[in-house]
Amino acid sequence: MGLSTHVLDTMHGTPAAGMAVTLYQTDAAGQATPVRSFVLNHDGRNPDGPLYDNASLRPGTYRLSFEVAAYFRQRGVQLPEPPFLDRVHIDFGIADVSQHYHVPLLASPWSYSTYRGS
């Protein structure tokens, strides 16, 4: 299946529909090159399916950037300026492209958690 992501809004107990996300490929110097941007669908997932399939995925380092503050403001949540969490960046590595890498995010305006899912 390649690479996928899923975001859950833990404040409201729902998928984070409408959150903007950008996928980057990163290099050893930390430079990030945008690969694609998308807005999460009703289920909190990329509407086009996996970000990469196994045939397209390459070993290396990547970053997912989630527009957390903009999403919660869109939901009507009053946030301080600046917000505690604005964008959440998750840097991760792909070692074995034959495996599936799922990067979920559980987010509220005040906290987040991630793990390698299945």
Backbone as a chain_set.jsonl record, in Angstrom:
{"seq": "MGLSTHVLDTMHGTPAAGMAVTLYQTDAAGQATPVRSFVLNHDGRNPDGPLYDNASLRPGTYRLSFEVAAYFRQRGVQLPEPPFLDRVHIDFGIADVSQHYHVPLLASPWSYSTYRGS", "coords": {"N": [[0.808, -1.203, 0.0], [2.107, 1.224, 0.336], [2.452, 4.551, 1.288], [0.496, 6.218, 3.667], [-1.838, 8.432, 5.379], [-3.786, 9.58, 8.18], [-6.027, 11.569, 9.992], [-7.243, 12.304, 13.171], [-9.463, 14.27, 15.006], [-9.17, 14.937, 18.175], [-10.387, 16.636, 19.97], [-13.02, 17.018, 19.164], [-13.763, 14.469, 18.653], [-13.854, 13.323, 16.086], [-13.118, 12.533, 12.597], [-10.612, 14.585, 11.028], [-11.811, 16.291, 8.955], [-11.284, 18.43, 6.229], [-8.837, 19.48, 7.017], [-5.756, 20.868, 5.994], [-2.9, 19.443, 4.445], [0.551, 18.872, 3.829], [2.903, 17.004, 2.048], [6.327, 16.363, 2.178], [9.53, 15.635, 0.736], [12.571, 14.997, 2.304], [16.054, 15.923, 2.718], [19.464, 14.972, 3.621], [20.512, 17.296, 4.703], [18.371, 18.48, 5.802], [16.729, 19.934, 4.167], [13.577, 20.536, 2.765], [11.478, 19.375, 0.244], [8.528, 20.12, -1.373], [6.101, 17.641, -2.127], [3.388, 17.007, -2.509], [0.233, 18.584, -1.877], [-2.807, 18.496, -0.025], [-6.275, 18.307, 0.965], [-7.904, 16.962, 3.707], [-10.412, 14.425, 3.503], [-13.889, 13.575, 4.307], [-13.445, 11.457, 6.014], [-11.063, 12.022, 7.205], [-8.831, 11.496, 5.673], [-6.522, 11.353, 2.833], [-8.118, 12.349, -0.082], [-7.451, 11.166, -2.502], [-6.492, 8.673, -1.963], [-3.746, 6.458, -1.094], [-0.637, 8.185, -0.408], [1.68, 7.51, -1.667], [2.11, 4.649, -3.717], [3.404, 1.281, -3.342], [5.115, 0.85, -5.518], [5.929, 3.391, -6.281], [7.048, 4.551, -4.05], [10.024, 5.532, -2.389], [13.059, 4.715, -0.613], [14.049, 6.774, 2.124], [13.859, 10.045, 3.694], [11.051, 11.81, 4.968], [8.487, 14.339, 5.367], [5.478, 15.142, 6.93], [3.241, 17.77, 7.036], [0.896, 19.279, 8.97], [-1.867, 21.421, 9.048], [-2.835, 22.447, 11.732], [-3.807, 24.572, 13.513], [-5.226, 26.254, 11.723], [-7.214, 24.486, 10.896], [-8.638, 24.021, 13.351], [-9.511, 26.621, 13.909], [-11.193, 26.98, 11.721], [-13.169, 25.252, 12.503], [-14.344, 26.754, 14.42], [-13.139, 27.069, 16.872], [-11.85, 29.005, 19.451], [-8.705, 30.282, 19.458], [-5.581, 31.183, 21.01], [-3.388, 33.905, 20.083], [-0.08, 33.924, 19.347], [-1.133, 30.617, 18.259], [-0.996, 27.686, 20.375], [-0.318, 25.234, 19.103], [0.493, 25.442, 15.801], [1.307, 24.522, 13.099], [1.781, 21.073, 12.712], [4.56, 19.138, 12.347], [5.69, 16.115, 11.128], [8.447, 14.223, 10.979], [9.811, 11.501, 9.311], [11.173, 8.262, 8.481], [11.585, 6.136, 5.63], [12.403, 2.914, 5.225], [12.057, 0.314, 4.149], [10.597, -0.27, 1.272], [8.806, -2.203, 0.529], [7.047, -2.546, 2.52], [4.081, -1.33, 4.246], [3.604, 2.012, 5.162], [1.989, 3.786, 7.468], [0.954, 6.846, 8.672], [-0.548, 8.078, 11.199], [-2.262, 10.85, 12.764], [-3.222, 12.149, 15.811], [-4.959, 14.795, 17.016], [-5.388, 17.837, 18.885], [-6.138, 21.26, 19.804], [-4.134, 21.571, 21.648], [-2.461, 19.423, 21.928], [-0.755, 16.56, 20.463], [-0.379, 13.326, 18.916], [1.389, 10.618, 17.478], [2.128, 7.657, 15.557], [3.535, 4.67, 14.109], [1.338, 3.295, 12.076], [-0.801, 0.648, 10.853]], "CA": [[0.0, 0.0, 0.0], [2.945, 2.413, 0.258], [2.42, 5.545, 2.359], [-0.816, 6.831, 3.884], [-2.016, 9.174, 6.623], [-5.16, 9.698, 8.668], [-6.009, 12.501, 11.119], [-8.422, 12.336, 14.041], [-9.642, 15.451, 15.847], [-9.502, 14.391, 19.497], [-11.225, 17.591, 20.689], [-14.409, 16.805, 18.779], [-14.024, 13.036, 18.501], [-14.228, 13.08, 14.702], [-12.019, 12.7, 11.64], [-10.286, 16.002, 10.818], [-12.217, 16.658, 7.596], [-10.981, 19.811, 5.87], [-7.483, 19.895, 7.397], [-4.773, 20.9, 4.905], [-1.693, 18.666, 4.723], [1.566, 18.863, 2.771], [3.937, 15.969, 2.125], [7.631, 16.792, 1.683], [10.674, 14.728, 0.798], [13.656, 15.744, 2.94], [17.387, 15.4, 2.445], [20.343, 14.863, 4.786], [20.737, 18.636, 5.257], [17.12, 18.97, 6.376], [15.96, 20.672, 3.174], [12.315, 19.866, 2.463], [10.925, 19.674, -1.076], [7.117, 19.697, -1.393], [5.724, 16.592, -3.069], [1.974, 17.238, -2.799], [-0.629, 19.139, -0.828], [-4.173, 18.012, -0.165], [-7.187, 18.59, 2.068], [-8.471, 15.689, 4.152], [-11.823, 14.2, 3.196], [-14.818, 13.382, 5.435], [-12.911, 10.412, 6.889], [-9.759, 12.447, 7.698], [-7.806, 10.861, 4.837], [-6.29, 11.935, 1.526], [-9.206, 11.914, -0.958], [-6.923, 10.403, -3.631], [-5.964, 7.393, -1.507], [-2.37, 6.496, -0.573], [0.228, 9.258, -0.888], [2.527, 6.768, -2.599], [1.941, 3.203, -3.702], [4.71, 0.644, -3.116], [5.958, 0.969, -6.705], [6.427, 4.771, -6.381], [7.714, 4.935, -2.806], [11.481, 5.366, -2.378], [13.655, 4.859, 0.712], [14.501, 8.129, 2.421], [13.181, 10.744, 4.778], [9.877, 12.556, 4.54], [7.817, 15.16, 6.387], [4.08, 15.516, 6.763], [2.953, 19.02, 7.739], [-0.548, 19.363, 9.178], [-2.302, 22.778, 9.402], [-3.695, 22.187, 12.887], [-4.5, 25.776, 13.996], [-6.203, 26.673, 10.711], [-8.322, 23.539, 10.969], [-9.474, 24.265, 14.527], [-10.181, 27.921, 13.714], [-12.279, 26.706, 10.769], [-14.224, 24.579, 13.283], [-14.915, 27.718, 15.354], [-12.439, 27.04, 18.159], [-11.108, 30.232, 19.745], [-7.317, 29.973, 19.78], [-4.781, 32.37, 21.295], [-2.475, 34.318, 19.012], [-0.059, 32.787, 18.429], [-1.701, 29.387, 18.817], [-0.034, 26.764, 20.984], [0.109, 24.424, 17.961], [0.088, 26.023, 14.53], [1.492, 23.394, 12.185], [2.467, 19.911, 13.277], [5.435, 18.489, 11.374], [6.148, 14.777, 11.505], [9.558, 13.762, 10.149], [9.899, 10.051, 9.44], [11.995, 7.599, 7.474], [11.11, 4.941, 4.929], [13.554, 2.033, 5.019], [11.704, -0.864, 3.356], [9.455, 0.15, 0.452], [7.851, -3.299, 0.344], [6.119, -2.482, 3.645], [3.147, -0.207, 4.277], [3.878, 3.017, 6.186], [0.801, 4.584, 7.757], [1.338, 7.867, 9.649], [-1.734, 8.735, 11.729], [-2.094, 11.967, 13.697], [-4.321, 12.449, 16.72], [-4.638, 16.193, 17.314], [-6.281, 18.823, 19.487], [-5.394, 22.524, 19.769], [-3.136, 21.623, 22.718], [-1.608, 18.232, 21.981], [-0.851, 15.632, 19.341], [0.293, 12.047, 19.066], [1.492, 9.861, 16.226], [2.759, 6.342, 15.667], [3.502, 3.982, 12.826], [0.145, 2.457, 12.045], [-0.805, -0.479, 9.912]], "C": [[0.847, 1.262, 0.0], [2.889, 3.288, 1.486], [1.031, 6.157, 2.448], [-0.812, 7.59, 5.197], [-3.496, 9.266, 6.94], [-5.104, 10.616, 9.88], [-7.337, 12.438, 11.854], [-8.354, 13.568, 14.925], [-10.087, 14.945, 17.21], [-10.32, 15.36, 20.342], [-12.704, 17.314, 20.425], [-14.769, 15.332, 18.616], [-14.444, 12.652, 17.092], [-12.974, 13.034, 13.822], [-11.823, 14.194, 11.371], [-10.562, 16.411, 9.369], [-11.925, 18.132, 7.353], [-9.604, 20.289, 6.284], [-6.562, 19.828, 6.181], [-3.487, 20.204, 5.355], [-0.742, 18.809, 3.535], [2.569, 17.766, 3.071], [5.2, 16.528, 1.486], [8.56, 15.603, 1.646], [11.816, 15.559, 1.375], [14.993, 15.108, 2.591], [18.222, 15.426, 3.717], [20.6, 16.207, 5.453], [19.473, 19.221, 5.879], [16.278, 19.801, 5.425], [14.719, 19.864, 2.806], [11.791, 20.336, 1.108], [9.473, 19.204, -1.097], [6.863, 18.663, -2.483], [4.273, 16.786, -3.487], [1.288, 17.841, -1.585], [-2.046, 18.659, -1.093], [-4.976, 18.424, 1.062], [-7.878, 17.277, 2.416], [-9.97, 15.602, 3.873], [-12.644, 13.968, 4.472], [-14.324, 12.342, 6.448], [-11.538, 10.777, 7.456], [-8.596, 11.852, 6.927], [-7.627, 11.639, 3.527], [-7.402, 11.452, 0.584], [-8.743, 11.082, -2.144], [-6.328, 9.059, -3.222], [-4.541, 7.521, -0.989], [-1.563, 7.636, -1.187], [1.244, 8.722, -1.893], [2.067, 5.32, -2.574], [3.332, 2.584, -3.546], [5.645, 0.807, -4.309], [6.596, 2.353, -6.804], [7.242, 5.208, -5.173], [9.205, 4.621, -2.886], [11.998, 5.452, -0.945], [14.123, 6.299, 0.908], [13.716, 8.737, 3.556], [12.123, 11.683, 4.204], [9.349, 13.39, 5.701], [6.361, 15.327, 5.968], [3.846, 16.747, 7.619], [1.435, 19.211, 7.762], [-0.912, 20.76, 9.677], [-3.33, 22.704, 10.543], [-4.477, 23.432, 13.323], [-5.561, 26.234, 13.006], [-7.428, 25.771, 10.733], [-9.228, 23.85, 12.162], [-10.163, 25.622, 14.459], [-11.373, 27.757, 12.779], [-13.459, 26.033, 11.47], [-14.839, 25.505, 14.332], [-14.266, 27.736, 16.722], [-11.654, 28.349, 18.314], [-9.7, 29.854, 20.207], [-6.584, 31.26, 20.128], [-3.917, 32.717, 20.081], [-1.125, 34.637, 19.618], [-0.668, 31.546, 19.08], [-0.603, 28.515, 19.433], [0.539, 25.831, 19.922], [-0.405, 25.094, 16.694], [0.12, 24.926, 13.466], [2.207, 22.28, 12.947], [3.249, 19.26, 12.146], [5.851, 17.132, 11.929], [7.213, 14.366, 10.494], [9.726, 12.266, 10.383], [10.721, 9.486, 8.296], [11.323, 6.375, 6.905], [12.344, 4.096, 4.634], [13.244, 0.894, 4.046], [10.441, -0.564, 2.556], [8.473, -0.982, 0.147], [6.814, -3.311, 1.47], [5.18, -1.283, 3.495], [3.539, 0.712, 5.43], [2.631, 3.884, 6.321], [1.168, 5.538, 8.891], [0.074, 8.581, 10.131], [-1.355, 9.888, 12.662], [-3.369, 12.094, 14.504], [-4.039, 13.852, 17.238], [-5.779, 16.925, 18.002], [-5.537, 20.155, 19.383], [-4.2, 22.546, 20.726], [-2.195, 20.422, 22.744], [-1.74, 17.44, 20.679], [-0.047, 14.379, 19.662], [0.341, 11.393, 17.699], [2.166, 8.531, 16.529], [2.812, 5.756, 14.274], [2.342, 3.006, 12.862], [0.283, 1.338, 11.039], [-1.79, -0.235, 8.787]], "O": [[0.314, 2.322, -0.326], [3.227, 2.855, 2.588], [0.456, 6.564, 1.439], [0.085, 7.426, 6.024], [-4.347, 9.056, 6.076], [-4.218, 10.46, 10.721], [-8.407, 12.509, 11.251], [-7.317, 13.87, 15.516], [-11.245, 14.566, 17.388], [-10.899, 14.946, 21.347], [-13.532, 17.368, 21.335], [-15.94, 14.988, 18.46], [-15.281, 11.769, 16.906], [-11.896, 13.447, 14.251], [-12.77, 14.974, 11.477], [-9.654, 16.827, 8.649], [-12.276, 18.983, 8.17], [-9.224, 21.407, 5.938], [-6.583, 18.852, 5.431], [-3.047, 20.357, 6.494], [-1.174, 18.861, 2.383], [3.027, 17.617, 4.203], [5.156, 17.094, 0.394], [8.407, 14.664, 2.427], [12.006, 16.707, 0.973], [15.072, 13.935, 2.225], [17.746, 15.853, 4.769], [20.877, 16.254, 6.651], [19.497, 20.327, 6.419], [15.232, 20.32, 5.814], [14.799, 18.659, 2.566], [11.676, 21.535, 0.855], [9.203, 18.025, -0.866], [7.344, 18.791, -3.609], [3.956, 16.738, -4.675], [1.697, 17.642, -0.441], [-2.437, 18.441, -2.24], [-4.412, 18.84, 2.074], [-8.374, 16.57, 1.538], [-10.696, 16.589, 3.994], [-12.14, 14.147, 5.581], [-14.742, 12.353, 7.605], [-10.905, 9.952, 8.114], [-7.496, 11.717, 7.463], [-8.461, 12.468, 3.162], [-7.607, 10.244, 0.465], [-9.545, 10.362, -2.739], [-5.723, 8.376, -4.049], [-4.16, 8.581, -0.493], [-1.776, 8.007, -2.342], [1.614, 9.407, -2.847], [1.675, 4.814, -1.522], [4.333, 3.297, -3.612], [6.859, 0.893, -4.124], [7.69, 2.485, -7.353], [8.042, 6.139, -5.268], [9.599, 3.57, -3.39], [11.434, 6.189, -0.136], [14.545, 6.956, -0.044], [13.003, 8.048, 4.285], [12.277, 12.257, 3.126], [9.712, 13.178, 6.858], [6.057, 15.614, 4.81], [4.211, 16.769, 8.795], [0.785, 19.292, 6.72], [-0.315, 21.236, 10.643], [-4.53, 22.878, 10.331], [-5.694, 23.356, 13.488], [-6.677, 26.568, 13.405], [-8.556, 26.247, 10.602], [-10.446, 23.936, 12.008], [-11.299, 25.753, 14.915], [-12.437, 28.328, 13.017], [-14.61, 26.221, 11.076], [-15.751, 25.102, 15.055], [-14.792, 28.359, 17.644], [-10.897, 28.744, 17.427], [-9.531, 29.185, 21.227], [-6.921, 32.322, 19.603], [-3.749, 31.905, 19.171], [-1.046, 35.6, 20.381], [-0.712, 31.439, 20.306], [0.565, 28.604, 19.054], [1.756, 25.655, 19.848], [-1.61, 25.289, 16.538], [-0.922, 24.468, 12.999], [3.124, 22.534, 13.729], [2.683, 18.879, 11.121], [6.308, 17.028, 13.067], [6.926, 14.184, 9.311], [9.777, 11.817, 11.528], [10.935, 10.143, 7.277], [10.591, 5.666, 7.595], [13.224, 4.513, 3.882], [14.079, 0.549, 3.21], [9.338, -0.6, 3.101], [7.416, -0.739, -0.436], [5.81, -4.017, 1.376], [5.443, -0.355, 2.731], [3.779, 0.248, 6.544], [2.269, 4.62, 5.404], [1.635, 5.105, 9.944], [-0.334, 9.58, 9.538], [-0.281, 9.899, 13.262], [-4.466, 12.14, 13.947], [-2.99, 14.085, 17.839], [-6.957, 16.676, 17.745], [-4.399, 20.174, 18.914], [-3.349, 23.431, 20.634], [-1.229, 20.412, 23.508], [-2.684, 17.617, 19.909], [0.823, 14.366, 20.532], [-0.547, 11.585, 16.869], [2.7, 8.318, 17.617], [2.196, 6.291, 13.352], [2.368, 2.016, 13.593], [1.346, 1.119, 10.457], [-1.932, -1.074, 7.898]]}, "num_chains": 1, "name": "protein.A"}
